Amino acid sequence: MPFPSADKALSDAGSGPSRSLIRIMLASVIGTTIEWYDLFIFATASALVFNKVFFPSVDPLTGTLLAFSTFASAYLSRMVGAALFGHFGDRLGRKSTLMISLSLMGLATFCIGLLPTYAEIGIWSPILLVVLRLLQGLALGGEWGGAVLLAVEYAPQDRRGLYGSWVQIGVPAGTFIANAAFLVMSSVLSPETFLAWGWRIPFLVSVILVAIGLYIRLTVMETPAFRQHARQAQSHRIPLTDLFQTRWATVLLGGFATLSIGSTFNLIAVFGLSYGTQTLKLPKQEVLTMILIACAICVPLLPLFGRLSDRIGRKTVIMAGIIAEILFAFPMFWLMDKGGTFGALLGFVLMMTAFAANFGPIATFLAELFDTGVRYTGLSICYMLAGVLGSALTPVITAWLVAATGNAASVAWYMMGASALSAITLLMLSRHQKTL
C-alpha cells in the first residue's frame, strides 16, 4: 500500500527530523491516552460505583450488569463514530478530525462528572449517563484510527510497526492513569465520601488533560500520505461506500481477527476488577494496584513487539500473542482463585504480556490493509467492529457466567474461544490478501 516517505515531510515540518518525530509521536499517543483514560474511568466506575449511584433500586448483581451494559453501549456508537469521523478524516484530513474527536470526548466525560444521581433526578440519571456514554463512544470511534495514521503515515517504511505501537501505549497508559485516579481517591477519602462525590473527580480533571492534548496537536502538520493524496485529487466522494464496494471482506476479516484484543484487555481491566473485589473479596486498593502494575509492564512491551513485527512480520507476532492468550486463560484464573495476591498479580501480568504481543503490531497491520483514500474509514471500522465483537459484551457475559456457574473456568473457556476465532480469521485474512 502506498505510504509516501516521511523524510521530506519531516523536514518541511520545520525543526529537523528528530524534533518533528518526537512531536508527532507525542501528539499521537497523548490523544489516545486521554481518550482511553476517559473510557476506562467509566469502566472502573462501572465496577465500583455506578451500580450504587445510578442503579440503586436493584440487587447488587443486577446493578453491576446494568452498569456494565451501559459501559457496553458505547461500542455501538463507536461504529457510528468510525464511519462518521472516518469519512471526514479521509475527505478533509487526519489532523482536524482528531481535534474534533478529542474535544467531544472531553466534553462528554466532564459532563458525567457533573451528572446528578438517581436519588436526585430519578430515571433521568441513568438515561443521561447512557447518552453521555454514547457520545464517548462516538468520539473514540474517530480518535484511534486518526491517531494511528498520524504516526504510521509519517513513519519510515522499516519502522511502521514501531511507530504504530506507540499509539497503542494509550490503552495501558490511559487505564493506568484511570485506575491510579480511583486508587488515590478511594485511599484518601472514606467510602461514604468517595461514593457521595469523590468518584466525580477523575471525570472532572479530564478537561485539563484534553486541553493539553489539543495544544500539542495544534503544533503538528497533516500527514505526508494525505497531503500527497489531496494534491492528486483522488478523494472518494463517500469513503464508506467505496470501502464496502471493494474491500468488505477485508473489513470483516480484520474485525474478527482483532476481537480477542478487546476480550483480553477487558478481562483484565474491567472483569478482573469486578471479579477480584466482588467474588474473591480482595480489597479494592489491592486489585487496582495489580492492574496498575500489569498496565505499567505493558507500556514498554508494546513498542518492543511493534519493533519485532518490523523484523519478523506483523502476522507472526500477532499470532504468537493470540496463542499465548489461549494458553494463559486457565492459568490466569487458577492463579487468581488459588494463588493469593501474588498469584493474581502473576495472572494479570501473564495475560497482559500476551495482549501486548497481539496489540502492539495490530494498528500498523490494519493500516497497511487499505489505500490512503479509505484508510481512516477502513482502519477505524475494523478496530471498532472488533470492539463490538470482543469488548462490548465481555464484562456482561463474564459477570453472568460467573454468577450462573460459580466457576471462573467458564470465563477462561470464553476467552479461549474468542482468541481461537481471532487466530482462524487472521489466517483467512492472510490467504485472502493474496487475491486482493
Secondary structure, 3 states (H helix, E strand, C coil): CCCCCHHHHHHHCCCCHHHHHHHHHHHHHHHHHHHHHHHHHHHHHHHHCHHHHCCCCCCHHHHHHHHHHHHHHHHHHHHHHHHHHHHHHHHCCHHHHHHHHHHHHHHHHHHHHHCCCHHHHCCHHHHHHHHHHHHHHHHHHHHHHHHHHHHHCCCCHHHHHHHHHHHHCHHHHHHHHHHHHHHHHHHHCCHHHHHHCHHHHHHHCHHHHHHHHHHHHHCCCCCHHHHHHHHCCCCCCCHHHHHHHHCHHHHHHHHHHHHHHHHHHHHHHHHHHHHHHHHCCCCHHHHHHHHHHHHHHHHHHHHHHHHHHHHHCHHHHHHHHHHHHHHHHHHHHHHHHHCHHHHHHHHHHHHHHHHHHHHHHHHHHHHCCCCHHHHHHHHHHHHHHHHHHHHCCHHHHHHHHHHHHCCCHHHHHHHHHHHHHHHHHHHHHHHHHCCC
